[in-house]
Amino acid sequence: MRSSYRDEDVTLLLKDITGMVQPQPTEEREKLIQAGKHYSEMLPVEYVPTEKYMQVYREALKNYAKPVALAVGRLADKIIEKKGQDIVLVSLARAGIPIGILVKRYIAKKYQVNVPHYSISIIRGRGIDDNAMKYLLSRYEPGKLLFVDGWIGKGAILNELKKDLVQYEGVSSDIAVIADPANVTELCGTHDDILIPSSCLNSTVSGLISRTFLRSDIIGKDDFHGAVYYGELKDSDLSYEFIHTIENEFEMDVEKENKCVEGSGIDEVKQIAKTFDIDDINLIKPGIGEATRVLLRRVPWRILIDERYKGDPQLGHLVRLAEEKNVPIQYYPMKHYKCCGIIKKMSDI
């Protein structure tokens, strides 16, 4: 699969379906998804950021490169401590790819080990890419594979992993992430709901590739899951600017994190569902990364921001996007998350 990433940083186990799928407008996709069509069978028209929004992104990158770099270091140390140095990083496309590259580079810098890094697709409700797993297991022992993602919102992908990996003996369902506000994995850089600036943009910070795609007329039984390469966006590509900005803030001696939150994020999500009378939990997307995606890719109903973070600059991009799209913001007390996106029920439109 083509991307704007270098081969030495990542190998994408994806089928290049560029030109084979017509992207659909957000509202049209949302109606189809809520009518039962699976999101992986369609591709969104990529959001083109306004200049104002890009200003907010640049500010976010400048302000939050350090906390993200520290979290990368903490995560890499935990990985080496728990798994040893003989590992294969398997990032989940696409949000996991830049994180996998950063972890790989930190390990190379600190431990002088060049760990292999692949990226494969996992789709909620459809599972992990079996052909990509077979490819990896034909080359590496099962115990060496370690899955990497950007952040955990509710924990849906982790649950998908646990369910899917039962069929691959010896493969661990551990997942390594930068931020785990849901409090479901120990392999994280932080349990704080921090802003990972790559969550603010789509393909232009993810090697110019789309989210992954799975539809039987295009993806054959022996194919990897698919993705599109947006070569036409190469002048707007910020993938390596993001990597280098975080990398420049790496520290080789990172203090352990003391933050400890009781309970898990899913309980908080269930409470939000109850408060706002939402019967489908999939419409609730907690955490900075997930709330950002709701504004970029879905039809938002409202954004909840924890009262303690009113006016906080790390939520500046969210406020900006909500204003651009006329989405109401409501201040609501949360324990695990700084904010939460709620998707509009299409029957209400």
C-alpha positions as CSV (number, residue, x, y, z in Angstrom):
1,M,0.0,0.0,0.0
2,R,1.3,3.4,-0.9
3,S,1.5,6.1,1.7
4,S,3.7,9.2,2.4
5,Y,5.5,7.2,5.1
6,R,9.0,5.8,4.5
7,D,9.4,2.0,4.3
8,E,11.8,2.0,7.2
9,D,9.1,3.5,9.5
10,V,6.1,1.2,8.7
11,T,4.9,-1.6,6.3
12,L,1.2,-1.2,5.6
13,L,-0.6,-4.5,5.1
14,L,-3.5,-2.9,3.2
15,K,-4.8,-3.2,-0.3
16,D,-4.6,0.0,-2.4
17,I,-8.1,0.8,-3.6
18,T,-7.4,4.3,-4.9
19,G,-9.9,5.3,-7.5
20,M,-12.2,2.3,-6.8
21,V,-14.6,3.9,-4.3
22,Q,-16.6,7.1,-4.6
23,P,-16.4,9.0,-1.2
24,Q,-19.8,10.1,0.2
25,P,-20.8,13.3,2.0
26,T,-21.1,13.1,5.8
27,E,-24.8,13.4,6.1
28,E,-25.5,10.8,3.4
29,R,-23.1,8.3,5.1
30,E,-24.6,9.0,8.5
31,K,-28.1,8.2,7.3
32,L,-26.9,4.9,5.7
33,I,-24.9,3.9,8.9
34,Q,-27.8,4.5,11.1
35,A,-30.1,2.6,8.7
36,G,-27.8,-0.4,9.2
37,K,-25.1,-0.1,6.5
38,H,-21.7,-0.8,7.9
39,Y,-19.3,2.3,8.1
40,S,-16.4,0.3,6.6
41,E,-18.3,-0.2,3.3
42,M,-18.1,3.6,2.6
43,L,-15.5,6.3,2.6
44,P,-16.1,9.8,3.8
45,V,-15.3,12.9,1.8
46,E,-12.2,14.1,3.7
47,Y,-12.7,17.3,5.8
48,V,-10.6,20.1,4.3
49,P,-9.5,22.2,7.3
50,T,-10.1,26.0,7.1
51,E,-7.1,28.3,7.7
52,K,-8.6,29.2,11.1
53,Y,-8.8,25.5,12.0
54,M,-5.2,24.9,10.8
55,Q,-4.1,27.8,13.1
56,V,-5.7,26.0,16.0
57,Y,-4.0,22.7,15.0
58,R,-0.5,24.4,14.8
59,E,-1.1,25.9,18.2
60,A,-2.2,22.5,19.6
61,L,0.9,20.8,18.2
62,K,3.2,23.5,19.7
63,N,1.5,23.3,23.1
64,Y,1.0,19.5,23.4
65,A,4.1,18.1,21.7
66,K,5.8,17.8,25.1
67,P,3.0,15.9,27.0
68,V,2.6,13.5,24.0
69,A,6.4,13.0,23.8
70,L,6.5,12.2,27.5
71,A,3.6,9.7,27.1
72,V,5.4,8.1,24.1
73,G,8.5,7.6,26.3
74,R,6.5,6.2,29.2
75,L,4.7,3.8,26.9
76,A,7.9,2.6,25.2
77,D,9.5,1.9,28.6
78,K,6.5,-0.1,29.8
79,I,6.5,-2.1,26.5
80,I,10.2,-3.0,26.9
81,E,9.7,-3.8,30.6
82,K,6.7,-6.0,30.0
83,K,7.4,-7.5,26.6
84,G,11.2,-7.3,26.2
85,Q,13.0,-6.1,23.1
86,D,12.1,-8.9,20.7
87,I,8.8,-7.5,19.7
88,V,6.9,-6.6,16.5
89,L,4.7,-3.5,16.7
90,V,1.4,-3.9,14.9
91,S,-0.4,-0.6,14.7
92,L,-4.1,-0.3,14.0
93,A,-4.7,1.7,10.8
94,R,-5.0,4.6,10.6
95,A,-4.9,6.4,14.0
96,G,-2.3,3.9,15.4
97,I,0.2,4.4,12.6
98,P,1.9,7.7,13.7
99,I,1.9,6.4,17.2
100,G,3.6,3.1,16.2
101,I,6.3,5.1,14.3
102,L,6.9,7.3,17.4
103,V,7.2,4.3,19.7
104,K,9.5,2.6,17.2
105,R,11.7,5.7,17.0
106,Y,11.9,6.1,20.8
107,I,12.9,2.5,21.3
108,A,15.6,2.8,18.6
109,K,16.9,6.0,20.3
110,K,16.9,4.8,23.9
111,Y,17.4,1.0,23.6
112,Q,19.3,0.9,20.2
113,V,16.9,-1.8,18.9
114,N,15.2,-1.5,15.5
115,V,11.8,-3.2,16.1
116,P,9.7,-4.1,13.0
117,H,6.5,-2.1,12.6
118,Y,3.5,-3.2,10.5
119,S,0.1,-1.7,10.3
120,I,-3.1,-3.7,9.8
121,S,-6.9,-3.0,9.8
122,I,-9.4,-3.8,12.5
123,I,-13.0,-2.8,12.0
124,R,-15.6,-2.6,14.8
125,G,-18.2,-5.3,14.1
126,R,-16.2,-6.9,11.3
127,G,-13.1,-7.9,13.1
128,I,-9.4,-7.9,12.5
129,D,-7.9,-8.5,9.0
130,D,-7.4,-12.2,8.9
131,N,-5.1,-12.2,5.8
132,A,-2.9,-9.6,7.5
133,M,-2.7,-11.7,10.6
134,K,-1.8,-14.8,8.6
135,Y,0.9,-12.8,6.8
136,L,2.4,-11.7,10.2
137,L,2.1,-15.2,11.8
138,S,3.9,-16.8,8.8
139,R,6.9,-14.5,9.6
140,Y,6.9,-14.1,13.4
141,E,6.1,-16.0,16.6
142,P,2.7,-15.2,17.9
143,G,4.0,-14.0,21.3
144,K,6.1,-11.2,19.6
145,L,3.1,-9.3,18.2
146,L,2.1,-6.2,20.1
147,F,-0.9,-4.0,19.0
148,V,-0.6,-0.3,19.1
149,D,-3.3,2.4,18.8
150,G,-3.5,6.1,19.4
151,W,-5.9,6.3,22.3
152,I,-8.8,4.5,23.9
153,G,-12.3,6.1,24.1
154,K,-14.8,3.6,25.4
155,G,-12.7,0.5,24.7
156,A,-14.7,-0.8,21.7
157,I,-11.6,-1.7,19.7
158,L,-9.9,-3.4,22.6
159,N,-13.1,-5.6,23.0
160,E,-13.0,-6.3,19.3
161,L,-9.3,-7.4,19.6
162,K,-10.0,-9.6,22.6
163,K,-12.9,-11.3,20.7
164,D,-10.9,-11.7,17.4
165,L,-7.6,-12.9,18.8
166,V,-9.1,-16.0,20.4
167,Q,-8.6,-17.7,17.1
168,Y,-4.8,-16.9,16.9
169,E,-3.2,-19.0,19.6
170,G,-0.4,-17.3,21.5
171,V,-1.3,-13.8,20.3
172,S,-1.8,-11.3,23.1
173,S,-4.8,-9.0,23.1
174,D,-2.7,-6.4,25.0
175,I,-3.0,-3.0,23.4
176,A,-0.4,-0.2,23.7
177,V,-1.8,3.3,23.5
178,I,-0.7,6.9,24.3
179,A,-3.8,7.8,26.3
180,D,-6.2,5.6,28.1
181,P,-8.8,7.8,29.9
182,A,-11.2,4.8,29.9
183,N,-8.8,3.1,32.4
184,V,-8.8,-0.3,30.6
185,T,-5.1,-1.0,29.8
186,E,-1.9,-0.8,31.7
187,L,0.2,-0.4,28.6
188,C,-0.5,3.3,28.2
189,G,1.6,6.5,28.3
190,T,-1.0,8.2,30.5
191,H,-4.5,7.7,31.9
192,D,-5.2,11.4,31.3
193,D,-7.4,12.5,28.4
194,I,-4.6,14.3,26.7
195,L,-4.8,15.9,23.3
196,I,-2.8,13.9,20.7
197,P,-2.6,16.5,17.9
198,S,-2.8,13.9,15.1
199,S,-6.4,13.3,16.2
200,C,-7.2,16.8,14.9
201,L,-6.7,16.0,11.3
202,N,-7.4,13.1,8.9
203,S,-5.2,11.7,6.2
204,T,-2.8,14.7,6.1
205,V,-1.3,13.6,9.4
206,S,-1.6,9.8,8.7
207,G,0.5,9.2,5.6
208,L,-2.2,10.5,3.2
209,I,-4.2,7.3,3.6
210,S,-8.0,6.9,4.2
211,R,-9.6,5.0,7.0
212,T,-9.8,1.3,6.2
213,F,-12.4,-0.2,3.9
214,L,-14.1,-3.6,3.6
215,R,-16.7,-4.5,1.0
216,S,-16.8,-7.8,-0.8
217,D,-17.1,-6.4,-4.4
218,I,-13.7,-4.7,-3.9
219,I,-11.9,-6.7,-1.2
220,G,-11.6,-10.3,-2.3
221,K,-11.2,-13.2,0.2
222,D,-7.4,-13.3,-0.1
223,D,-7.0,-9.5,0.0
224,F,-6.0,-7.3,2.9
225,H,-8.6,-4.7,4.0
226,G,-8.4,-1.7,1.7
227,A,-7.5,2.0,1.9
228,V,-7.2,4.9,-0.5
229,Y,-4.0,6.9,-1.0
230,Y,-4.8,10.7,-1.4
231,G,-1.8,11.6,-3.6
232,E,-3.6,14.9,-4.6
233,L,-3.1,16.1,-1.0
234,K,0.7,15.8,-1.0
235,D,1.2,19.6,-0.7
236,S,-0.8,19.6,2.5
237,D,0.9,16.5,4.0
238,L,1.9,17.1,7.6
239,S,2.6,13.5,8.6
240,Y,6.4,13.9,9.1
241,E,6.0,17.4,10.6
242,F,3.9,15.8,13.3
243,I,6.4,12.9,13.9
244,H,9.4,15.3,14.0
245,T,7.7,17.8,16.3
246,I,7.0,15.1,18.9
247,E,10.4,13.4,18.4
248,N,12.2,16.7,19.1
249,E,10.6,16.6,22.6
250,F,11.6,13.1,23.5
251,E,13.3,12.6,26.9
252,M,15.2,9.5,27.7
253,D,14.4,9.5,31.4
254,V,10.7,9.8,31.9
255,E,9.0,9.8,35.3
256,K,6.3,7.3,36.0
257,E,2.8,8.7,36.1
258,N,1.0,8.8,39.5
259,K,-2.5,9.6,38.2
260,C,-5.1,7.1,39.3
261,V,-8.8,7.3,38.5
262,E,-11.3,4.8,40.0
263,G,-13.7,2.9,37.8
264,S,-13.8,2.6,34.0
265,G,-14.9,5.1,31.4
266,I,-17.7,2.9,30.1
267,D,-19.7,3.5,33.3
268,E,-19.4,7.2,32.7
269,V,-20.6,6.7,29.1
270,K,-23.6,4.7,30.3
271,Q,-24.5,7.6,32.6
272,I,-24.3,10.1,29.7
273,A,-26.6,7.8,27.7
274,K,-29.1,7.8,30.6
275,T,-28.8,11.6,31.2
276,F,-29.4,12.4,27.5
277,D,-31.8,9.6,26.8
278,I,-29.6,7.9,24.2
279,D,-30.4,4.3,23.5
280,D,-27.5,3.5,21.2
281,I,-24.1,3.8,23.1
282,N,-22.3,3.9,19.7
283,L,-23.6,7.4,19.3
284,I,-21.5,8.5,22.3
285,K,-17.8,9.1,21.6
286,P,-15.9,10.1,24.8
287,G,-12.4,11.7,25.0
288,I,-10.6,14.4,23.0
289,G,-9.7,12.1,20.1
290,E,-13.1,10.6,19.7
291,A,-15.0,13.9,20.1
292,T,-12.7,15.4,17.4
293,R,-13.6,12.6,15.0
294,V,-17.3,13.1,15.6
295,L,-16.9,16.8,14.4
296,L,-14.7,15.8,11.5
297,R,-16.5,12.7,10.2
298,R,-19.9,12.4,11.6
299,V,-23.1,14.5,12.1
300,P,-22.7,15.8,15.7
301,W,-25.6,16.5,18.0
302,R,-23.6,18.2,20.7
303,I,-20.2,18.4,22.4
304,L,-20.0,17.9,26.1
305,I,-17.0,19.6,27.8
306,D,-16.2,19.0,31.5
307,E,-16.8,22.1,33.5
308,R,-13.2,22.2,34.7
309,Y,-11.9,22.6,31.2
310,K,-14.1,25.6,30.1
311,G,-11.8,27.8,28.0
312,D,-8.9,25.3,28.2
313,P,-6.6,25.8,25.2
314,Q,-6.2,22.0,24.6
315,L,-9.9,22.0,23.6
316,G,-9.5,25.0,21.3
317,H,-9.6,23.0,18.1
318,L,-12.9,21.4,19.3
319,V,-14.5,24.7,20.1
320,R,-13.4,26.0,16.8
321,L,-14.8,23.1,14.9
322,A,-18.1,23.2,16.8
323,E,-18.5,26.9,16.0
324,E,-17.7,26.2,12.3
325,K,-20.4,23.5,12.2
326,N,-22.9,25.2,14.5
327,V,-22.8,22.4,17.0
328,P,-23.9,23.3,20.5
329,I,-21.4,22.9,23.4
330,Q,-22.7,21.9,26.8
331,Y,-20.7,22.0,30.0
332,Y,-21.2,18.7,31.9
333,P,-19.3,17.1,34.8
334,M,-17.0,14.2,33.8
335,K,-14.4,12.2,35.7
336,H,-12.5,10.2,33.1
337,Y,-12.9,12.5,30.1
338,K,-12.4,16.2,29.3
339,C,-15.0,16.1,26.6
340,C,-17.4,13.9,24.7
341,G,-19.0,14.0,21.2
342,I,-22.5,12.8,20.7
343,I,-23.7,11.9,17.2
344,K,-27.1,13.1,16.0
345,K,-29.8,10.5,15.5
346,M,-30.6,10.8,11.8
347,S,-34.3,10.1,12.6
348,D,-34.2,13.5,14.4
349,I,-33.1,15.4,11.3
